[in-house]
Amino acid sequence: MFTGIVQGTAPVVDIIKKENFQTHVLEFEDAWCKGIELGASVAHNGCCLTVTKVDGNRVWFDLMQATLNLTNLGALDVGDKVNIERAAKFGDEIGGHSMSGHIMCVADIVDVIITENNRQIWFEVPEKITKYVFDKGYIGIDGISLTIGDVSESKFCVNLIPETLARTNLGWKGKGDVVNIEVDPQTQAVVDTVERMLAAKA
Protein backbone atom coordinates (compact mmCIF):
# COMPACT_ATOMS: atom_id res chain seq x y z
CA MET A 1 0.00 0.00 0.00
CA PHE A 2 1.08 3.57 -0.66
CA THR A 3 -0.09 6.95 0.59
CA GLY A 4 0.60 9.17 -2.42
CA ILE A 5 3.16 11.22 -0.50
CA VAL A 6 6.06 11.18 -2.96
CA GLN A 7 9.49 11.14 -1.30
CA GLY A 8 11.24 12.68 -4.28
CA THR A 9 12.43 11.86 -7.79
CA ALA A 10 15.07 9.33 -8.82
CA PRO A 11 16.95 9.23 -12.12
CA VAL A 12 16.84 6.25 -14.47
CA VAL A 13 20.51 5.33 -14.97
CA ASP A 14 20.06 2.27 -17.20
CA ILE A 15 17.32 0.55 -19.22
CA ILE A 16 17.87 -3.07 -20.26
CA LYS A 17 15.46 -3.95 -23.06
CA LYS A 18 14.45 -7.49 -23.98
CA GLU A 19 11.54 -8.87 -25.99
CA ASN A 20 8.31 -7.69 -24.30
CA PHE A 21 10.28 -6.93 -21.13
CA GLN A 22 12.45 -4.20 -19.63
CA THR A 23 14.62 -3.76 -16.57
CA HIS A 24 14.99 -0.24 -15.20
CA VAL A 25 17.88 0.72 -12.94
CA LEU A 26 17.33 3.73 -10.68
CA GLU A 27 19.75 5.59 -8.45
CA PHE A 28 18.28 6.21 -5.00
CA GLU A 29 19.14 8.75 -2.37
CA ASP A 30 20.82 7.31 0.73
CA ALA A 31 17.71 7.70 2.90
CA TRP A 32 15.58 5.62 0.51
CA CYS A 33 18.01 2.69 0.60
CA LYS A 34 17.58 2.04 4.32
CA GLY A 35 16.10 -1.42 4.75
CA ILE A 36 15.50 -1.95 1.04
CA GLU A 37 15.84 -5.56 -0.05
CA LEU A 38 14.84 -7.97 -2.80
CA GLY A 39 11.08 -8.22 -3.12
CA ALA A 40 10.38 -4.78 -1.65
CA SER A 41 7.64 -2.71 -3.30
CA VAL A 42 8.43 0.78 -4.61
CA ALA A 43 6.07 3.02 -6.57
CA HIS A 44 7.47 4.59 -9.78
CA ASN A 45 5.18 7.37 -10.97
CA GLY A 46 2.55 5.62 -8.87
CA CYS A 47 3.09 2.17 -10.40
CA CYS A 48 3.99 -0.53 -7.86
CA LEU A 49 7.18 -2.35 -8.88
CA THR A 50 9.28 -5.01 -7.15
CA VAL A 51 12.97 -4.69 -6.31
CA THR A 52 14.93 -7.41 -8.14
CA LYS A 53 18.52 -6.34 -7.36
CA VAL A 54 20.34 -3.85 -5.16
CA ASP A 55 23.91 -2.65 -5.64
CA GLY A 56 24.75 0.29 -3.40
CA ASN A 57 22.38 3.11 -4.31
CA ARG A 58 21.38 1.49 -7.59
CA VAL A 59 18.17 -0.52 -7.57
CA TRP A 60 16.79 -2.79 -10.32
CA PHE A 61 13.12 -3.26 -11.28
CA ASP A 62 11.54 -5.52 -13.92
CA LEU A 63 8.62 -4.32 -16.06
CA MET A 64 6.35 -6.68 -17.98
CA GLN A 65 4.89 -5.64 -21.34
CA ALA A 66 1.47 -5.07 -19.78
CA THR A 67 2.99 -2.48 -17.45
CA LEU A 68 4.88 -0.82 -20.29
CA ASN A 69 1.67 -0.59 -22.36
CA LEU A 70 -0.60 0.70 -19.59
CA THR A 71 1.68 3.28 -17.94
CA ASN A 72 4.08 6.06 -18.94
CA LEU A 73 7.09 4.02 -17.77
CA GLY A 74 7.61 2.50 -21.21
CA ALA A 75 8.36 5.98 -22.62
CA LEU A 76 11.21 6.66 -20.18
CA ASP A 77 14.76 7.23 -21.36
CA VAL A 78 18.03 7.08 -19.42
CA GLY A 79 18.34 10.35 -17.53
CA ASP A 80 14.60 10.80 -16.99
CA LYS A 81 13.39 11.04 -13.40
CA VAL A 82 10.42 9.29 -11.81
CA ASN A 83 8.46 9.96 -8.63
CA ILE A 84 9.42 7.54 -5.88
CA GLU A 85 7.51 6.28 -2.84
CA ARG A 86 8.54 3.37 -0.63
CA ALA A 87 5.66 1.17 0.52
CA ALA A 88 3.85 2.36 3.64
CA LYS A 89 4.41 0.57 6.94
CA PHE A 90 1.84 -0.04 9.66
CA GLY A 91 1.94 2.91 12.01
CA ASP A 92 3.10 5.39 9.34
CA GLU A 93 1.28 8.68 9.09
CA ILE A 94 -1.15 8.64 6.15
CA GLY A 95 -0.72 12.13 4.78
CA GLY A 96 -2.39 11.51 1.42
CA HIS A 97 -4.90 8.74 0.73
CA SER A 98 -4.70 4.98 0.44
CA MET A 99 -3.31 3.92 -2.93
CA SER A 100 -2.64 0.45 -4.35
CA GLY A 101 0.00 1.31 -6.93
CA HIS A 102 -2.16 -0.24 -9.68
CA ILE A 103 -2.45 2.21 -12.56
CA MET A 104 -5.85 2.40 -14.24
CA CYS A 105 -4.92 4.50 -17.27
CA VAL A 106 -2.81 7.39 -18.48
CA ALA A 107 -3.98 10.99 -18.95
CA ASP A 108 -2.73 13.78 -21.18
CA ILE A 109 -1.79 17.17 -19.78
CA VAL A 110 -3.89 19.58 -21.85
CA ASP A 111 -3.17 22.90 -20.14
CA VAL A 112 -0.91 24.46 -17.51
CA ILE A 113 -1.92 27.75 -15.88
CA ILE A 114 0.84 29.42 -13.85
CA THR A 115 0.17 32.13 -11.28
CA GLU A 116 2.24 33.41 -8.36
CA ASN A 117 2.86 30.57 -5.86
CA ASN A 118 0.44 28.26 -7.65
CA ARG A 119 0.20 26.09 -10.72
CA GLN A 120 -3.01 24.65 -12.10
CA ILE A 121 -2.73 21.66 -14.41
CA TRP A 122 -5.57 20.30 -16.54
CA PHE A 123 -5.71 16.64 -17.56
CA GLU A 124 -7.89 14.68 -19.96
CA VAL A 125 -8.79 11.10 -19.05
CA PRO A 126 -10.43 8.30 -21.06
CA GLU A 127 -14.24 8.29 -20.96
CA LYS A 128 -14.35 5.11 -18.85
CA ILE A 129 -12.65 6.98 -15.97
CA THR A 130 -14.81 10.10 -15.90
CA LYS A 131 -17.43 8.58 -13.57
CA TYR A 132 -14.78 8.38 -10.82
CA VAL A 133 -13.64 11.99 -11.20
CA PHE A 134 -15.53 14.67 -9.28
CA ASP A 135 -14.91 17.97 -7.47
CA LYS A 136 -12.86 17.61 -4.28
CA GLY A 137 -12.36 13.89 -4.83
CA TYR A 138 -8.97 12.18 -4.44
CA ILE A 139 -6.88 11.00 -7.38
CA GLY A 140 -3.36 9.63 -7.85
CA ILE A 141 -1.33 11.38 -10.56
CA ASP A 142 2.09 9.82 -11.21
CA GLY A 143 1.82 8.50 -7.66
CA ILE A 144 0.98 11.87 -6.08
CA SER A 145 -2.11 12.03 -3.89
CA LEU A 146 -4.01 15.10 -5.06
CA THR A 147 -7.42 16.70 -4.64
CA ILE A 148 -9.42 17.29 -7.80
CA GLY A 149 -10.36 20.90 -8.49
CA ASP A 150 -12.77 21.69 -11.30
CA VAL A 151 -14.19 19.04 -13.64
CA SER A 152 -15.40 19.62 -17.20
CA GLU A 153 -16.60 16.51 -19.06
CA SER A 154 -13.46 14.36 -19.55
CA LYS A 155 -11.11 17.04 -18.19
CA PHE A 156 -10.19 17.93 -14.63
CA CYS A 157 -7.62 20.10 -12.89
CA VAL A 158 -5.49 20.08 -9.77
CA ASN A 159 -3.84 23.01 -8.02
CA LEU A 160 -0.23 22.52 -6.94
CA ILE A 161 1.65 24.26 -4.15
CA PRO A 162 5.40 25.01 -4.42
CA GLU A 163 6.30 22.01 -2.20
CA THR A 164 4.63 19.58 -4.61
CA LEU A 165 6.31 21.24 -7.58
CA ALA A 166 9.72 21.01 -5.90
CA ARG A 167 9.37 17.40 -4.76
CA THR A 168 7.72 15.75 -7.79
CA ASN A 169 7.93 15.54 -11.56
CA LEU A 170 4.89 17.82 -11.96
CA GLY A 171 7.37 20.63 -11.38
CA TRP A 172 8.63 20.24 -14.93
CA LYS A 173 5.90 18.41 -16.82
CA GLY A 174 3.90 20.44 -19.31
CA LYS A 175 1.24 20.39 -22.00
CA GLY A 176 1.43 17.21 -24.08
CA ASP A 177 3.08 15.10 -21.38
CA VAL A 178 1.44 11.90 -20.18
CA VAL A 179 0.86 10.90 -16.54
CA ASN A 180 -0.26 7.73 -14.79
CA ILE A 181 -3.69 7.77 -13.16
CA GLU A 182 -4.99 5.77 -10.20
CA VAL A 183 -8.51 6.63 -9.11
CA ASP A 184 -9.29 6.59 -5.40
CA PRO A 185 -10.15 2.93 -4.55
CA GLN A 186 -12.94 3.94 -2.17
CA THR A 187 -14.50 6.19 -4.79
CA GLN A 188 -14.30 3.39 -7.34
CA ALA A 189 -15.92 0.91 -4.93
CA VAL A 190 -18.82 3.27 -4.11
CA VAL A 191 -19.49 4.20 -7.75
CA ASP A 192 -19.35 0.58 -8.94
CA THR A 193 -21.59 -0.60 -6.09
CA VAL A 194 -24.23 2.07 -6.82
CA GLU A 195 -24.14 1.19 -10.52
CA ARG A 196 -24.70 -2.51 -9.75
CA MET A 197 -27.59 -1.72 -7.38
CA LEU A 198 -29.29 0.54 -9.92
CA ALA A 199 -28.81 -2.05 -12.66
CA ALA A 200 -30.34 -4.75 -10.44
CA LYS A 201 -33.38 -2.58 -9.68
CA ALA A 202 -33.85 -1.80 -13.36
C-alpha positions as CSV (number, residue, x, y, z in Angstrom):
1,M,0.0,0.0,0.0
2,F,1.1,3.6,-0.7
3,T,-0.1,7.0,0.6
4,G,0.6,9.2,-2.4
5,I,3.2,11.2,-0.5
6,V,6.1,11.2,-3.0
7,Q,9.5,11.1,-1.3
8,G,11.2,12.7,-4.3
9,T,12.4,11.9,-7.8
10,A,15.1,9.3,-8.8
11,P,16.9,9.2,-12.1
12,V,16.8,6.2,-14.5
13,V,20.5,5.3,-15.0
14,D,20.1,2.3,-17.2
15,I,17.3,0.6,-19.2
16,I,17.9,-3.1,-20.3
17,K,15.5,-3.9,-23.1
18,K,14.5,-7.5,-24.0
19,E,11.5,-8.9,-26.0
20,N,8.3,-7.7,-24.3
21,F,10.3,-6.9,-21.1
22,Q,12.4,-4.2,-19.6
23,T,14.6,-3.8,-16.6
24,H,15.0,-0.2,-15.2
25,V,17.9,0.7,-12.9
26,L,17.3,3.7,-10.7
27,E,19.7,5.6,-8.4
28,F,18.3,6.2,-5.0
29,E,19.1,8.8,-2.4
30,D,20.8,7.3,0.7
31,A,17.7,7.7,2.9
32,W,15.6,5.6,0.5
33,C,18.0,2.7,0.6
34,K,17.6,2.0,4.3
35,G,16.1,-1.4,4.7
36,I,15.5,-2.0,1.0
37,E,15.8,-5.6,-0.1
38,L,14.8,-8.0,-2.8
39,G,11.1,-8.2,-3.1
40,A,10.4,-4.8,-1.7
41,S,7.6,-2.7,-3.3
42,V,8.4,0.8,-4.6
43,A,6.1,3.0,-6.6
44,H,7.5,4.6,-9.8
45,N,5.2,7.4,-11.0
46,G,2.6,5.6,-8.9
47,C,3.1,2.2,-10.4
48,C,4.0,-0.5,-7.9
49,L,7.2,-2.4,-8.9
50,T,9.3,-5.0,-7.2
51,V,13.0,-4.7,-6.3
52,T,14.9,-7.4,-8.1
53,K,18.5,-6.3,-7.4
54,V,20.3,-3.8,-5.2
55,D,23.9,-2.6,-5.6
56,G,24.7,0.3,-3.4
57,N,22.4,3.1,-4.3
58,R,21.4,1.5,-7.6
59,V,18.2,-0.5,-7.6
60,W,16.8,-2.8,-10.3
61,F,13.1,-3.3,-11.3
62,D,11.5,-5.5,-13.9
63,L,8.6,-4.3,-16.1
64,M,6.4,-6.7,-18.0
65,Q,4.9,-5.6,-21.3
66,A,1.5,-5.1,-19.8
67,T,3.0,-2.5,-17.5
68,L,4.9,-0.8,-20.3
69,N,1.7,-0.6,-22.4
70,L,-0.6,0.7,-19.6
71,T,1.7,3.3,-17.9
72,N,4.1,6.1,-18.9
73,L,7.1,4.0,-17.8
74,G,7.6,2.5,-21.2
75,A,8.4,6.0,-22.6
76,L,11.2,6.7,-20.2
77,D,14.8,7.2,-21.4
78,V,18.0,7.1,-19.4
79,G,18.3,10.4,-17.5
80,D,14.6,10.8,-17.0
81,K,13.4,11.0,-13.4
82,V,10.4,9.3,-11.8
83,N,8.5,10.0,-8.6
84,I,9.4,7.5,-5.9
85,E,7.5,6.3,-2.8
86,R,8.5,3.4,-0.6
87,A,5.7,1.2,0.5
88,A,3.8,2.4,3.6
89,K,4.4,0.6,6.9
90,F,1.8,0.0,9.7
91,G,1.9,2.9,12.0
92,D,3.1,5.4,9.3
93,E,1.3,8.7,9.1
94,I,-1.2,8.6,6.1
95,G,-0.7,12.1,4.8
96,G,-2.4,11.5,1.4
97,H,-4.9,8.7,0.7
98,S,-4.7,5.0,0.4
99,M,-3.3,3.9,-2.9
100,S,-2.6,0.5,-4.3
101,G,0.0,1.3,-6.9
102,H,-2.2,-0.2,-9.7
103,I,-2.4,2.2,-12.6
104,M,-5.9,2.4,-14.2
105,C,-4.9,4.5,-17.3
106,V,-2.8,7.4,-18.5
107,A,-4.0,11.0,-18.9
108,D,-2.7,13.8,-21.2
109,I,-1.8,17.2,-19.8
110,V,-3.9,19.6,-21.8
111,D,-3.2,22.9,-20.1
112,V,-0.9,24.5,-17.5
113,I,-1.9,27.8,-15.9
114,I,0.8,29.4,-13.9
115,T,0.2,32.1,-11.3
116,E,2.2,33.4,-8.4
117,N,2.9,30.6,-5.9
118,N,0.4,28.3,-7.7
119,R,0.2,26.1,-10.7
120,Q,-3.0,24.6,-12.1
121,I,-2.7,21.7,-14.4
122,W,-5.6,20.3,-16.5
123,F,-5.7,16.6,-17.6
124,E,-7.9,14.7,-20.0
125,V,-8.8,11.1,-19.1
126,P,-10.4,8.3,-21.1
127,E,-14.2,8.3,-21.0
128,K,-14.3,5.1,-18.8
129,I,-12.6,7.0,-16.0
130,T,-14.8,10.1,-15.9
131,K,-17.4,8.6,-13.6
132,Y,-14.8,8.4,-10.8
133,V,-13.6,12.0,-11.2
134,F,-15.5,14.7,-9.3
135,D,-14.9,18.0,-7.5
136,K,-12.9,17.6,-4.3
137,G,-12.4,13.9,-4.8
138,Y,-9.0,12.2,-4.4
139,I,-6.9,11.0,-7.4
140,G,-3.4,9.6,-7.8
141,I,-1.3,11.4,-10.6
142,D,2.1,9.8,-11.2
143,G,1.8,8.5,-7.7
144,I,1.0,11.9,-6.1
145,S,-2.1,12.0,-3.9
146,L,-4.0,15.1,-5.1
147,T,-7.4,16.7,-4.6
148,I,-9.4,17.3,-7.8
149,G,-10.4,20.9,-8.5
150,D,-12.8,21.7,-11.3
151,V,-14.2,19.0,-13.6
152,S,-15.4,19.6,-17.2
153,E,-16.6,16.5,-19.1
154,S,-13.5,14.4,-19.6
155,K,-11.1,17.0,-18.2
156,F,-10.2,17.9,-14.6
157,C,-7.6,20.1,-12.9
158,V,-5.5,20.1,-9.8
159,N,-3.8,23.0,-8.0
160,L,-0.2,22.5,-6.9
161,I,1.7,24.3,-4.2
162,P,5.4,25.0,-4.4
163,E,6.3,22.0,-2.2
164,T,4.6,19.6,-4.6
165,L,6.3,21.2,-7.6
166,A,9.7,21.0,-5.9
167,R,9.4,17.4,-4.8
168,T,7.7,15.7,-7.8
169,N,7.9,15.5,-11.6
170,L,4.9,17.8,-12.0
171,G,7.4,20.6,-11.4
172,W,8.6,20.2,-14.9
173,K,5.9,18.4,-16.8
174,G,3.9,20.4,-19.3
175,K,1.2,20.4,-22.0
176,G,1.4,17.2,-24.1
177,D,3.1,15.1,-21.4
178,V,1.4,11.9,-20.2
179,V,0.9,10.9,-16.5
180,N,-0.3,7.7,-14.8
181,I,-3.7,7.8,-13.2
182,E,-5.0,5.8,-10.2
183,V,-8.5,6.6,-9.1
184,D,-9.3,6.6,-5.4
185,P,-10.2,2.9,-4.5
186,Q,-12.9,3.9,-2.2
187,T,-14.5,6.2,-4.8
188,Q,-14.3,3.4,-7.3
189,A,-15.9,0.9,-4.9
190,V,-18.8,3.3,-4.1
191,V,-19.5,4.2,-7.7
192,D,-19.4,0.6,-8.9
193,T,-21.6,-0.6,-6.1
194,V,-24.2,2.1,-6.8
195,E,-24.1,1.2,-10.5
196,R,-24.7,-2.5,-9.7
197,M,-27.6,-1.7,-7.4
198,L,-29.3,0.5,-9.9
199,A,-28.8,-2.0,-12.7
200,A,-30.3,-4.7,-10.4
201,K,-33.4,-2.6,-9.7
202,A,-33.9,-1.8,-13.4
